Amino acid sequence: MDSTDADDPSIEVRQARPEDEAAVAAFTRETWPGREASDYIPRIYREWIAGDGDRQRTFLIERDGEPAGVCQGVLLSGHEAWAQGMRVAPAHRGVGLALGLNDAVAGWARERGASVLRNMVFSWNAESLGVARAAGFTPAAEFRWAHPAPDPEPAVGDGPAADGDGDTTIDGDAGADLDVVSDPDGAWSYWNRSTARTALRGLALDAEESWALSELTRERLRRAAEETAVFAVRQPSDGSSGDVSGRAAGSGTRGLAYRVRDFEREAETEGKDTDGGTERWAEYGVGAWADLDAARALFDAIGADAAAIGADRTRVLIPETPRNVTDAAAARAGLSDDPDFVLEADLTGL
């Protein structure tokens, strides 16, 4: 990965400290001028640095003794690291400080055994996309958020199978009766043969770190089945025991999702100011399905699950492909305005 001039005495990269908070808040308060989105870093800086340790490190770069940029690295697994919150003060942009921060995070992650470093960039943020490519990151995946409404009585079906206590039968528009069940192994098998897995390079929302993606594993789905919720969309069998050859085409597991977390956040309003109210969100690590009927069944189950835990809003990570996005639209799931990009850097050759 590229770097700033290591011999430049005016530039220093170090671990961020509590006393840097005011300076960091000042240069991140208007990160995206002209857009409704506000930067989260001023709100969470103290929490950020309080969590620094063996698996997390927040870096600050100084120029001429003045805090000029910040970035955090997090270890997501034994071989995966995540870079987040890359910010450079407007007055110090264009001199390579972002590259210096990237190098610091990459070096820290590599020393701890990571072989890949990933980050996420809004698709509309051309400047940050350019910086990421210059730093050695390459495109990995593209996703969008679907936002099915929490609904205790979905348009079709009888509710979710969030806790595995029973099956839910959902009547698809094409006449297919679909079960939505808590079956992590069935969900894992479907994930491995799905086009969603290919499009997302095997990535889904991380179970521990919010706004981070890591490789989805069978163990994560099994844990979600025990702690939150897993959904496997299935075509019911005709009752024939062990008669695999006689199965109809399209039978078996045809979709999956899992709930990662639920949380409170400030209610979204027009503009940047809020009225102090909060909303409860339910977040789902990935949504994947074989066809429109399966998509409808999956989103109905997610909506019922979100309602059951008292969520006001949802977001479900889905692949940014024409089929997935139009399926979600046809299922009336609601969609975010723009996709997001995941990029990655190979740390093994550094």
Contacts in CASP RR format, 6 or more apart in sequence:
PFRMAT RR
TARGET T0000
AUTHOR 0000-0000-0000
METHOD contacts of the structure
MODEL  1
MDSTDADDPSIEVRQARPEDEAAVAAFTRETWPGREASDYIPRIYREWIA
GDGDRQRTFLIERDGEPAGVCQGVLLSGHEAWAQGMRVAPAHRGVGLALG
LNDAVAGWARERGASVLRNMVFSWNAESLGVARAAGFTPAAEFRWAHPAP
DPEPAVGDGPAADGDGDTTIDGDAGADLDVVSDPDGAWSYWNRSTARTAL
RGLALDAEESWALSELTRERLRRAAEETAVFAVRQPSDGSSGDVSGRAAG
SGTRGLAYRVRDFEREAETEGKDTDGGTERWAEYGVGAWADLDAARALFD
AIGADAAAIGADRTRVLIPETPRNVTDAAAARAGLSDDPDFVLEADLTGL
1 99 0 8 1.000
1 102 0 8 1.000
1 103 0 8 1.000
1 106 0 8 1.000
1 135 0 8 1.000
1 136 0 8 1.000
1 345 0 8 1.000
1 350 0 8 1.000
2 99 0 8 1.000
2 102 0 8 1.000
2 103 0 8 1.000
2 134 0 8 1.000
2 135 0 8 1.000
2 136 0 8 1.000
3 99 0 8 1.000
3 100 0 8 1.000
3 103 0 8 1.000
4 11 0 8 1.000
4 95 0 8 1.000
4 96 0 8 1.000
4 97 0 8 1.000
4 99 0 8 1.000
4 100 0 8 1.000
4 103 0 8 1.000
5 11 0 8 1.000
10 63 0 8 1.000
10 64 0 8 1.000
10 65 0 8 1.000
11 61 0 8 1.000
11 62 0 8 1.000
11 63 0 8 1.000
11 97 0 8 1.000
11 100 0 8 1.000
12 61 0 8 1.000
12 62 0 8 1.000
12 65 0 8 1.000
13 59 0 8 1.000
13 60 0 8 1.000
13 61 0 8 1.000
13 62 0 8 1.000
13 100 0 8 1.000
13 101 0 8 1.000
13 103 0 8 1.000
13 104 0 8 1.000
14 59 0 8 1.000
14 60 0 8 1.000
14 61 0 8 1.000
14 62 0 8 1.000
15 52 0 8 1.000
15 57 0 8 1.000
15 58 0 8 1.000
15 59 0 8 1.000
15 60 0 8 1.000
16 24 0 8 1.000
16 48 0 8 1.000
16 49 0 8 1.000
16 52 0 8 1.000
16 58 0 8 1.000
16 59 0 8 1.000
16 60 0 8 1.000
16 70 0 8 1.000
17 49 0 8 1.000
17 60 0 8 1.000
18 46 0 8 1.000
18 49 0 8 1.000
20 60 0 8 1.000
20 67 0 8 1.000
20 70 0 8 1.000
21 45 0 8 1.000
21 46 0 8 1.000
23 66 0 8 1.000
23 67 0 8 1.000
24 41 0 8 1.000
24 42 0 8 1.000
24 45 0 8 1.000
24 60 0 8 1.000
24 67 0 8 1.000
24 69 0 8 1.000
24 70 0 8 1.000
24 87 0 8 1.000
25 41 0 8 1.000
25 42 0 8 1.000
25 45 0 8 1.000
27 67 0 8 1.000
27 68 0 8 1.000
27 69 0 8 1.000
27 87 0 8 1.000
27 88 0 8 1.000
27 89 0 8 1.000
27 90 0 8 1.000
27 91 0 8 1.000
28 39 0 8 1.000
28 41 0 8 1.000
28 42 0 8 1.000
28 70 0 8 1.000
28 87 0 8 1.000
29 39 0 8 1.000
29 42 0 8 1.000
30 39 0 8 1.000
31 39 0 8 1.000
31 41 0 8 1.000
31 87 0 8 1.000
32 38 0 8 1.000
32 39 0 8 1.000
32 125 0 8 1.000
35 124 0 8 1.000
36 270 0 8 1.000
36 271 0 8 1.000
36 272 0 8 1.000
38 272 0 8 1.000
39 87 0 8 1.000
41 48 0 8 1.000
41 70 0 8 1.000
41 85 0 8 1.000
41 87 0 8 1.000
48 58 0 8 1.000
48 72 0 8 1.000
49 58 0 8 1.000
52 58 0 8 1.000
54 75 0 8 1.000
54 112 0 8 1.000
55 74 0 8 1.000
55 75 0 8 1.000
55 112 0 8 1.000
56 72 0 8 1.000
56 73 0 8 1.000
56 74 0 8 1.000
56 75 0 8 1.000
57 72 0 8 1.000
57 73 0 8 1.000
57 105 0 8 1.000
57 108 0 8 1.000
58 70 0 8 1.000
58 71 0 8 1.000
58 72 0 8 1.000
58 73 0 8 1.000
59 70 0 8 1.000
59 71 0 8 1.000
59 72 0 8 1.000
59 73 0 8 1.000
59 101 0 8 1.000
59 104 0 8 1.000
59 105 0 8 1.000
59 108 0 8 1.000
60 67 0 8 1.000
60 69 0 8 1.000
60 70 0 8 1.000
61 67 0 8 1.000
61 68 0 8 1.000
61 69 0 8 1.000
61 70 0 8 1.000
61 88 0 8 1.000
61 97 0 8 1.000
61 100 0 8 1.000
61 101 0 8 1.000
61 104 0 8 1.000
62 68 0 8 1.000
63 92 0 8 1.000
63 95 0 8 1.000
63 97 0 8 1.000
66 92 0 8 1.000
67 89 0 8 1.000
68 88 0 8 1.000
68 89 0 8 1.000
68 91 0 8 1.000
68 92 0 8 1.000
68 97 0 8 1.000
69 87 0 8 1.000
69 88 0 8 1.000
69 89 0 8 1.000
69 92 0 8 1.000
69 97 0 8 1.000
69 101 0 8 1.000
70 85 0 8 1.000
70 86 0 8 1.000
70 87 0 8 1.000
70 101 0 8 1.000
71 83 0 8 1.000
71 84 0 8 1.000
71 85 0 8 1.000
71 86 0 8 1.000
71 87 0 8 1.000
71 98 0 8 1.000
71 101 0 8 1.000
71 102 0 8 1.000
71 104 0 8 1.000
71 105 0 8 1.000
72 83 0 8 1.000
72 84 0 8 1.000
72 85 0 8 1.000
72 105 0 8 1.000
73 81 0 8 1.000
73 82 0 8 1.000
73 83 0 8 1.000
73 84 0 8 1.000
73 105 0 8 1.000
73 108 0 8 1.000
73 109 0 8 1.000
74 81 0 8 1.000
74 82 0 8 1.000
74 84 0 8 1.000
74 209 0 8 1.000
74 212 0 8 1.000
75 81 0 8 1.000
75 82 0 8 1.000
75 109 0 8 1.000
75 112 0 8 1.000
75 114 0 8 1.000
76 82 0 8 1.000
76 206 0 8 1.000
76 208 0 8 1.000
76 209 0 8 1.000
76 212 0 8 1.000
76 214 0 8 1.000
77 214 0 8 1.000
77 215 0 8 1.000
78 113 0 8 1.000
78 114 0 8 1.000
79 113 0 8 1.000
79 114 0 8 1.000
79 115 0 8 1.000
79 116 0 8 1.000
80 114 0 8 1.000
80 115 0 8 1.000
80 116 0 8 1.000
80 118 0 8 1.000
80 214 0 8 1.000
80 215 0 8 1.000
81 105 0 8 1.000
81 109 0 8 1.000
81 112 0 8 1.000
81 114 0 8 1.000
81 116 0 8 1.000
81 117 0 8 1.000
81 118 0 8 1.000
81 347 0 8 1.000
82 117 0 8 1.000
82 118 0 8 1.000
82 119 0 8 1.000
82 206 0 8 1.000
82 209 0 8 1.000
82 212 0 8 1.000
82 213 0 8 1.000
82 214 0 8 1.000
83 102 0 8 1.000
83 105 0 8 1.000
83 106 0 8 1.000
83 117 0 8 1.000
83 118 0 8 1.000
83 119 0 8 1.000
84 119 0 8 1.000
84 120 0 8 1.000
84 211 0 8 1.000
84 212 0 8 1.000
86 98 0 8 1.000
86 101 0 8 1.000
86 102 0 8 1.000
86 119 0 8 1.000
86 128 0 8 1.000
86 131 0 8 1.000
88 97 0 8 1.000
88 98 0 8 1.000
88 101 0 8 1.000
98 131 0 8 1.000
98 135 0 8 1.000
99 131 0 8 1.000
99 134 0 8 1.000
99 135 0 8 1.000
102 135 0 8 1.000
102 136 0 8 1.000
103 135 0 8 1.000
105 117 0 8 1.000
106 117 0 8 1.000
106 345 0 8 1.000
106 347 0 8 1.000
106 350 0 8 1.000
107 347 0 8 1.000
107 350 0 8 1.000
109 117 0 8 1.000
109 347 0 8 1.000
110 347 0 8 1.000
110 350 0 8 1.000
114 347 0 8 1.000
115 346 0 8 1.000
115 347 0 8 1.000
115 348 0 8 1.000
116 344 0 8 1.000
116 345 0 8 1.000
116 346 0 8 1.000
116 347 0 8 1.000
117 137 0 8 1.000
117 344 0 8 1.000
117 345 0 8 1.000
117 347 0 8 1.000
118 140 0 8 1.000
118 203 0 8 1.000
118 212 0 8 1.000
118 213 0 8 1.000
118 342 0 8 1.000
118 343 0 8 1.000
118 344 0 8 1.000
118 345 0 8 1.000
119 132 0 8 1.000
119 137 0 8 1.000
119 342 0 8 1.000
119 343 0 8 1.000
119 344 0 8 1.000
120 211 0 8 1.000
120 212 0 8 1.000
120 213 0 8 1.000
120 340 0 8 1.000
120 341 0 8 1.000
120 342 0 8 1.000
120 343 0 8 1.000
121 128 0 8 1.000
121 129 0 8 1.000
121 132 0 8 1.000
121 340 0 8 1.000
121 341 0 8 1.000
121 343 0 8 1.000
122 128 0 8 1.000
122 338 0 8 1.000
122 340 0 8 1.000
122 341 0 8 1.000
123 129 0 8 1.000
123 142 0 8 1.000
123 338 0 8 1.000
123 339 0 8 1.000
123 340 0 8 1.000
123 341 0 8 1.000
124 338 0 8 1.000
129 341 0 8 1.000
129 343 0 8 1.000
132 343 0 8 1.000
133 343 0 8 1.000
135 345 0 8 1.000
136 345 0 8 1.000
137 343 0 8 1.000
137 344 0 8 1.000
137 345 0 8 1.000
138 343 0 8 1.000
138 344 0 8 1.000
138 345 0 8 1.000
139 341 0 8 1.000
139 343 0 8 1.000
140 201 0 8 1.000
140 203 0 8 1.000
140 342 0 8 1.000
140 343 0 8 1.000
140 344 0 8 1.000
141 199 0 8 1.000
141 200 0 8 1.000
141 201 0 8 1.000
141 202 0 8 1.000
141 203 0 8 1.000
141 213 0 8 1.000
141 319 0 8 1.000
141 341 0 8 1.000
141 342 0 8 1.000
142 199 0 8 1.000
142 319 0 8 1.000
142 320 0 8 1.000
142 339 0 8 1.000
142 340 0 8 1.000
142 341 0 8 1.000
142 342 0 8 1.000
143 200 0 8 1.000
143 213 0 8 1.000
143 317 0 8 1.000
143 318 0 8 1.000
143 319 0 8 1.000
143 320 0 8 1.000
143 339 0 8 1.000
143 340 0 8 1.000
143 342 0 8 1.000
144 318 0 8 1.000
144 319 0 8 1.000
144 320 0 8 1.000
144 324 0 8 1.000
144 325 0 8 1.000
144 335 0 8 1.000
144 336 0 8 1.000
144 338 0 8 1.000
144 339 0 8 1.000
144 340 0 8 1.000
145 315 0 8 1.000
145 316 0 8 1.000
145 317 0 8 1.000
145 318 0 8 1.000
145 335 0 8 1.000
145 336 0 8 1.000
146 287 0 8 1.000
146 299 0 8 1.000
146 315 0 8 1.000
146 316 0 8 1.000
146 318 0 8 1.000
146 328 0 8 1.000
146 333 0 8 1.000
146 334 0 8 1.000
146 335 0 8 1.000
146 336 0 8 1.000
147 313 0 8 1.000
147 314 0 8 1.000
147 315 0 8 1.000
147 316 0 8 1.000
147 333 0 8 1.000
147 334 0 8 1.000
147 335 0 8 1.000
147 336 0 8 1.000
148 299 0 8 1.000
148 300 0 8 1.000
148 302 0 8 1.000
148 303 0 8 1.000
148 306 0 8 1.000
148 314 0 8 1.000
148 316 0 8 1.000
148 331 0 8 1.000
148 333 0 8 1.000
148 334 0 8 1.000
149 303 0 8 1.000
149 314 0 8 1.000
150 282 0 8 1.000
150 303 0 8 1.000
150 304 0 8 1.000
150 306 0 8 1.000
150 307 0 8 1.000
150 310 0 8 1.000
150 311 0 8 1.000
150 312 0 8 1.000
150 313 0 8 1.000
150 314 0 8 1.000
151 300 0 8 1.000
151 303 0 8 1.000
151 304 0 8 1.000
151 307 0 8 1.000
152 159 0 8 1.000
152 304 0 8 1.000
152 307 0 8 1.000
152 308 0 8 1.000
153 159 0 8 1.000
153 304 0 8 1.000
154 170 0 8 1.000
154 300 0 8 1.000
154 301 0 8 1.000
154 303 0 8 1.000
154 304 0 8 1.000
155 300 0 8 1.000
156 170 0 8 1.000
156 171 0 8 1.000
156 172 0 8 1.000
156 296 0 8 1.000
156 297 0 8 1.000
156 300 0 8 1.000
157 168 0 8 1.000
157 169 0 8 1.000
157 170 0 8 1.000
157 171 0 8 1.000
157 297 0 8 1.000
157 300 0 8 1.000
158 168 0 8 1.000
158 169 0 8 1.000
158 170 0 8 1.000
159 168 0 8 1.000
159 180 0 8 1.000
159 300 0 8 1.000
159 301 0 8 1.000
159 304 0 8 1.000
160 168 0 8 1.000
160 180 0 8 1.000
160 229 0 8 1.000
160 231 0 8 1.000
160 301 0 8 1.000
160 302 0 8 1.000
160 303 0 8 1.000
160 304 0 8 1.000
160 305 0 8 1.000
160 308 0 8 1.000
161 167 0 8 1.000
161 168 0 8 1.000
161 179 0 8 1.000
161 180 0 8 1.000
161 181 0 8 1.000
161 182 0 8 1.000
161 231 0 8 1.000
161 301 0 8 1.000
162 182 0 8 1.000
162 229 0 8 1.000
162 231 0 8 1.000
162 259 0 8 1.000
162 305 0 8 1.000
162 308 0 8 1.000
163 182 0 8 1.000
163 229 0 8 1.000
164 181 0 8 1.000
164 182 0 8 1.000
164 225 0 8 1.000
166 181 0 8 1.000
166 182 0 8 1.000
167 179 0 8 1.000
167 180 0 8 1.000
167 181 0 8 1.000
168 179 0 8 1.000
168 180 0 8 1.000
168 181 0 8 1.000
168 301 0 8 1.000
169 177 0 8 1.000
169 178 0 8 1.000
169 179 0 8 1.000
169 236 0 8 1.000
170 177 0 8 1.000
170 178 0 8 1.000
170 179 0 8 1.000
170 180 0 8 1.000
170 296 0 8 1.000
170 297 0 8 1.000
170 300 0 8 1.000
170 301 0 8 1.000
171 177 0 8 1.000
171 178 0 8 1.000
172 178 0 8 1.000
172 293 0 8 1.000
172 296 0 8 1.000
172 297 0 8 1.000
173 292 0 8 1.000
173 293 0 8 1.000
173 296 0 8 1.000
174 292 0 8 1.000
174 293 0 8 1.000
175 293 0 8 1.000
176 235 0 8 1.000
176 293 0 8 1.000
177 235 0 8 1.000
177 236 0 8 1.000
178 233 0 8 1.000
178 234 0 8 1.000
178 235 0 8 1.000
178 236 0 8 1.000
178 254 0 8 1.000
178 293 0 8 1.000
178 294 0 8 1.000
178 297 0 8 1.000
179 233 0 8 1.000
179 234 0 8 1.000
179 235 0 8 1.000
179 236 0 8 1.000
180 231 0 8 1.000
180 232 0 8 1.000
180 233 0 8 1.000
180 234 0 8 1.000
180 297 0 8 1.000
180 298 0 8 1.000
180 300 0 8 1.000
180 301 0 8 1.000
181 231 0 8 1.000
181 232 0 8 1.000
181 234 0 8 1.000
182 225 0 8 1.000
182 229 0 8 1.000
182 230 0 8 1.000
182 231 0 8 1.000
182 232 0 8 1.000
183 225 0 8 1.000
183 230 0 8 1.000
183 232 0 8 1.000
183 234 0 8 1.000
183 253 0 8 1.000
184 218 0 8 1.000
184 221 0 8 1.000
184 222 0 8 1.000
184 224 0 8 1.000
184 225 0 8 1.000
184 230 0 8 1.000
184 232 0 8 1.000
184 258 0 8 1.000
185 218 0 8 1.000
185 221 0 8 1.000
185 222 0 8 1.000
186 232 0 8 1.000
186 253 0 8 1.000
186 256 0 8 1.000
187 221 0 8 1.000
187 230 0 8 1.000
187 231 0 8 1.000
187 232 0 8 1.000
187 253 0 8 1.000
187 255 0 8 1.000
187 256 0 8 1.000
187 258 0 8 1.000
188 218 0 8 1.000
188 221 0 8 1.000
189 253 0 8 1.000
190 232 0 8 1.000
190 253 0 8 1.000
190 254 0 8 1.000
190 255 0 8 1.000
190 256 0 8 1.000
190 288 0 8 1.000
190 290 0 8 1.000
191 197 0 8 1.000
191 202 0 8 1.000
191 216 0 8 1.000
191 221 0 8 1.000
191 256 0 8 1.000
191 286 0 8 1.000
191 288 0 8 1.000
194 255 0 8 1.000
194 256 0 8 1.000
194 288 0 8 1.000
194 290 0 8 1.000
195 288 0 8 1.000
195 319 0 8 1.000
195 321 0 8 1.000
195 323 0 8 1.000
196 286 0 8 1.000
196 287 0 8 1.000
196 288 0 8 1.000
196 289 0 8 1.000
196 318 0 8 1.000
196 319 0 8 1.000
196 324 0 8 1.000
197 216 0 8 1.000
197 288 0 8 1.000
199 319 0 8 1.000
199 320 0 8 1.000
199 321 0 8 1.000
199 324 0 8 1.000
200 213 0 8 1.000
200 286 0 8 1.000
200 319 0 8 1.000
201 342 0 8 1.000
202 215 0 8 1.000
202 216 0 8 1.000
203 213 0 8 1.000
203 214 0 8 1.000
203 215 0 8 1.000
203 216 0 8 1.000
203 342 0 8 1.000
204 213 0 8 1.000
204 214 0 8 1.000
204 215 0 8 1.000
204 216 0 8 1.000
204 220 0 8 1.000
204 285 0 8 1.000
204 286 0 8 1.000
204 317 0 8 1.000
205 212 0 8 1.000
205 213 0 8 1.000
205 260 0 8 1.000
205 283 0 8 1.000
205 284 0 8 1.000
205 285 0 8 1.000
205 286 0 8 1.000
205 317 0 8 1.000
206 212 0 8 1.000
206 213 0 8 1.000
206 214 0 8 1.000
206 260 0 8 1.000
207 220 0 8 1.000
207 223 0 8 1.000
207 224 0 8 1.000
207 260 0 8 1.000
207 261 0 8 1.000
210 261 0 8 1.000
210 263 0 8 1.000
210 283 0 8 1.000
213 317 0 8 1.000
213 342 0 8 1.000
216 286 0 8 1.000
220 258 0 8 1.000
221 230 0 8 1.000
221 256 0 8 1.000
221 258 0 8 1.000
224 230 0 8 1.000
224 258 0 8 1.000
224 259 0 8 1.000
224 260 0 8 1.000
225 258 0 8 1.000
228 258 0 8 1.000
228 259 0 8 1.000
228 260 0 8 1.000
228 261 0 8 1.000
229 258 0 8 1.000
229 259 0 8 1.000
229 305 0 8 1.000
230 256 0 8 1.000
230 257 0 8 1.000
230 258 0 8 1.000
230 259 0 8 1.000
231 255 0 8 1.000
231 256 0 8 1.000
231 257 0 8 1.000
231 258 0 8 1.000
231 298 0 8 1.000
231 301 0 8 1.000
231 302 0 8 1.000
231 305 0 8 1.000
232 253 0 8 1.000
232 255 0 8 1.000
232 256 0 8 1.000
233 253 0 8 1.000
233 254 0 8 1.000
233 255 0 8 1.000
233 256 0 8 1.000
233 289 0 8 1.000
233 294 0 8 1.000
233 297 0 8 1.000
233 298 0 8 1.000
233 301 0 8 1.000
234 252 0 8 1.000
234 253 0 8 1.000
234 254 0 8 1.000
235 248 0 8 1.000
235 250 0 8 1.000
235 251 0 8 1.000
235 252 0 8 1.000
235 254 0 8 1.000
237 247 0 8 1.000
237 251 0 8 1.000
237 252 0 8 1.000
238 248 0 8 1.000
240 246 0 8 1.000
250 290 0 8 1.000
254 289 0 8 1.000
254 290 0 8 1.000
254 291 0 8 1.000
254 293 0 8 1.000
254 294 0 8 1.000
255 287 0 8 1.000
255 288 0 8 1.000
255 289 0 8 1.000
255 290 0 8 1.000
255 294 0 8 1.000
255 298 0 8 1.000
256 286 0 8 1.000
256 287 0 8 1.000
256 288 0 8 1.000
256 289 0 8 1.000
256 298 0 8 1.000
257 284 0 8 1.000
257 285 0 8 1.000
257 286 0 8 1.000
257 287 0 8 1.000
257 288 0 8 1.000
257 298 0 8 1.000
257 301 0 8 1.000
257 302 0 8 1.000
257 316 0 8 1.000
258 284 0 8 1.000
258 285 0 8 1.000
258 286 0 8 1.000
259 282 0 8 1.000
259 283 0 8 1.000
259 284 0 8 1.000
259 285 0 8 1.000
259 305 0 8 1.000
260 283 0 8 1.000
260 284 0 8 1.000
260 285 0 8 1.000
261 282 0 8 1.000
261 283 0 8 1.000
262 280 0 8 1.000
262 281 0 8 1.000
262 282 0 8 1.000
262 283 0 8 1.000
262 309 0 8 1.000
262 311 0 8 1.000
263 280 0 8 1.000
263 281 0 8 1.000
263 283 0 8 1.000
264 278 0 8 1.000
264 279 0 8 1.000
264 280 0 8 1.000
264 281 0 8 1.000
265 278 0 8 1.000
265 279 0 8 1.000
265 281 0 8 1.000
266 274 0 8 1.000
266 276 0 8 1.000
266 277 0 8 1.000
266 278 0 8 1.000
266 279 0 8 1.000
267 274 0 8 1.000
267 275 0 8 1.000
267 276 0 8 1.000
267 277 0 8 1.000
267 278 0 8 1.000
267 279 0 8 1.000
268 274 0 8 1.000
268 279 0 8 1.000
269 275 0 8 1.000
279 312 0 8 1.000
279 313 0 8 1.000
280 309 0 8 1.000
280 310 0 8 1.000
280 311 0 8 1.000
280 312 0 8 1.000
280 313 0 8 1.000
281 311 0 8 1.000
281 312 0 8 1.000
281 313 0 8 1.000
281 314 0 8 1.000
281 315 0 8 1.000
282 302 0 8 1.000
282 305 0 8 1.000
282 306 0 8 1.000
282 309 0 8 1.000
282 310 0 8 1.000
282 311 0 8 1.000
282 313 0 8 1.000
282 314 0 8 1.000
283 314 0 8 1.000
283 315 0 8 1.000
283 316 0 8 1.000
284 302 0 8 1.000
284 314 0 8 1.000
284 315 0 8 1.000
284 316 0 8 1.000
284 317 0 8 1.000
285 316 0 8 1.000
285 317 0 8 1.000
286 316 0 8 1.000
286 317 0 8 1.000
286 318 0 8 1.000
287 298 0 8 1.000
287 316 0 8 1.000
287 317 0 8 1.000
287 318 0 8 1.000
288 318 0 8 1.000
288 319 0 8 1.000
289 295 0 8 1.000
289 298 0 8 1.000
289 327 0 8 1.000
291 327 0 8 1.000
292 327 0 8 1.000
292 330 0 8 1.000
292 331 0 8 1.000
295 327 0 8 1.000
295 328 0 8 1.000
295 330 0 8 1.000
295 331 0 8 1.000
295 333 0 8 1.000
296 331 0 8 1.000
299 316 0 8 1.000
299 328 0 8 1.000
299 331 0 8 1.000
299 332 0 8 1.000
299 333 0 8 1.000
302 314 0 8 1.000
302 316 0 8 1.000
303 314 0 8 1.000
306 313 0 8 1.000
306 314 0 8 1.000
315 336 0 8 1.000
316 333 0 8 1.000
318 324 0 8 1.000
318 325 0 8 1.000
318 328 0 8 1.000
320 339 0 8 1.000
325 335 0 8 1.000
328 334 0 8 1.000
328 335 0 8 1.000
329 335 0 8 1.000
END
